[in-house]
Amino acid sequence: MLLRLSLLCLLAVLGSTSARAYTPESGVWWNPNEPGTGIFIEIQDNFLVAAAYTYDSAGNAQWYTATGFMSGNARFDGVLDAFTNGNCPGCPYRPNREFLGAGGPITIIFDPNDTTRASLRWGGRTMPIERFQFYLKRPEDQQALPGVRIELTKMLGEWQMVLDFADNPNADFRFFGDITVLDVLDSDSQGDFLEGCRPADSLRGFCSNSDVRDHRATLEFVPSSREQVMVVDNDSQTFAAYFLTTGTNFFQGEVSVYLKGSNPTVFYPVRGFRSASRSFVQEGIGPSKGVAKAPAALPLAWFSSEGAVEKSLSAERTAALRAAEARLESTKAKHRKH
């Protein structure tokens, strides 16, 4: 009975957006259907600063700012102040003039299921806004793989993640770390995907030849579920599968370790962040790729049914998983120069 209650409680936490730890992304936001205006958002702890660049009724550029504390972890209500008569670039400084409240009230409601999307209410209108993606998809990506999705290219880089085993009484640690480097964008008959590895350590940021041979990783984006599905060659007998939703530099989702030739059924929460850029893992100059200690595998024993979320895979996840597994098994070790 206690086990059943713990499972129900964990499922409720995973399914509730209000209970999940969540921090919206700072950065440049815009409505892609109305280019030419936007809003800069900076969040420090639970304090938000918004700077909107827009125009007055005559078409003259106008800046507004709003500051204040957020309500909960996904809502901001504030008032926009206007400023005029400041100094021009390179001109002697002169104090500007402020018009408190001139821009009216503003409300930003962030989407806790997607850290790159929000709703903006301002001037009597409500519109969707999203993070502006400056360089997560490059011109050369489009040239090499026409139509490749930014949801895939933005995953290039090094990612560090924390796996949450707090509800598993058999786990030696309540939390466990893992690292993946994704540094190759490729395509096959089943679509576009990324390749990489679980590196031997957290310092180099590169895949050595032995890392690629023994702990290959592959990732693809599934548009219907908006998930990145990543499979890592965990050891000779098991795969580690990650099912992720990703913002710009952060992801959350589920992880499972399972025997090769079977389906994962036991899942635990995982959160991760980008710890090295695509430019670094693909082009950076780092320490020697000398032989290092082999990466540790995730313990299969921890993925028992006790204290875990146990469920069957959807058809979408199963198809993505089989495709990723096939790529891992068929891919030969590749020589990588860094």
Secondary structure, DSSP 4 states (H G I P E B T S, - for coil): -HHHHHHHHHHHHHH-TTTS---PPPEEEE-TTSTT-EEEEEEETTEEEEEEEEE-TTS-EEEEEEEEE-BTTTEEEEEEEEEES-PPTTSPP---EEEEEEEEEEEEEE-TT-TTEEEEEETTEEEEEEE--SSSS-HHHHHHSTT--HHHHTT-EEEEEEEE-TT-TT-S-SEEEEEEEEEEEEEETTEEEEEEE--S-SSS-S--HHHHHHSEEEEEEETTTTEEEEEEE-SSSEEEEEEEEE-SSEEEEEEEEEETTS---EEEEEEEEEEE-HHHHHH---S-----PPPPPPPGGGGSSTTSEE-PPPHHHHHHHHHHHHHHHHPPP-----
